[in-house]
Amino acid sequence: MSDDEFLPHFIEAIGADNGAVTLDTPLSSIEVWDSIAYLNVMALVDEKMGVTLDPELMVAAETPRAILEQARKGVAP
């Protein structure tokens, strides 16, 4: 999945406003980033990319780009 394909799906999954988030926005600065958003993104990656992310790597991710990079690697628990 390309950067341009991932970002709109990410924004929808977390319930953010369009334009409020970029691939390099720190997750900690995203107001709607919470446990539900985290689970929604895990489900998104599984559904759209067929990858189950390692929860520890997901927690360590600092930006949406970091999540996408882990998904591209196909990291599985």
HELIX and SHEET records of a PDB file:
HELIX    1   1 ASP A    3  ILE A   14  1                                  12    
HELIX    2   2 LEU A   27  SER A   29  5                                   3    
HELIX    3   3 SER A   35  MET A   49  1                                  15    
HELIX    4   4 PRO A   55  ALA A   60  1                                   6    
HELIX    5   5 PRO A   64  LYS A   73  1                                  10    
END                                                                             
